[in-house]
Amino acid sequence: MNIPSTLGVVLAGGRASRLGGGDKARIRIGEKTILERILTTLAPQCSQLIINANGDPRRFADTGLSVVADDPPDYAGPLAGILAGLDWTADHAPEIEWIVTTPSDCPFLPPDLVGRLHLARIEAGALLAWVASGQRRHPVVALWPLSLRADLRHALLNEGVRKVENWATRHRIAVATWPATPIDPFFNVNTTEDVAEANRLAALLRKSEPK
């Protein structure tokens, strides 16, 4: 399958309140930060990458990537980050019709993420596709078409919609599923306990890699 050009958006707008604030993307898991792990995995799968983050964009200057803030005020959540990614793509890479989003706290993303999402939405005849692992859905790790940009903006700014599922389920959605064992590829880091577990899992991955 020829995978359509897809722009990757790392959603780093979260406030990490359960970890005392700061950027979860900068938490070190094994030898790399979560952000380094995400970018390394997404780069071969995407035409371009950007970061969605609020506040001072210079804190991500070392990545060399464009940093795009939310448009709606008062921290409107992941939907605002998705809209920011769609808007930036329309303005700066209009030849690209799809974006893929991931939160900045998933250190073990799969190397076939974008291809599997496109395959799922084509097979289902769907406009959107998101992932699941085991029996759990992860709506923020998803594929979004630029054709729905105006619809999302209206939902955010005029209807006050904030939950990803509440907007996405208005449209036909495909699901691409991965096993949750031995390591859940969509494990996310929210607490200090999650940091410890992610480091344990990273060590298992290193041991399983070919010498």
C-alpha angles and dihedrals in degrees: 000000000000105000113220117239106276130187118218120224121192108204105217098157096106120117098221091220094165089056095048096263132287130097114320087196089072095056109118116235110185110317097341139050119250089251092053090051093050095047092047090053098042100042096076091046100048137062091222138354131219135174124231109210138143126221125033108001092199090081087076096043092111090068093060088222130129112259115212124193127212117269100209111074129235098043103290094191132236095331089064089053091050090051091048089054092049092048093048091049092050090051101040107023106025092163089069115084100183139053129192119208133200132173117247094243102068109099099175106053115162121253091230096051100118096042093049092049092051091047091051095051093045093050092047095042087235134152095216137033131194134174138253133189118200104328096330126098122215105199096181092061094072152122118250130187121223087227089078095052096104092046091053093047090053092048092051101041103031105028101033093231111169109164117085093220093051091060101031095053090063085076134052109275131196123204125217110199132206128182115259093218144115084004124000105231089209097049105143130204115232106140140033088257089056090053090055092047092048090053090051091051092047089054090052090052092051091052091051095051117105114262 
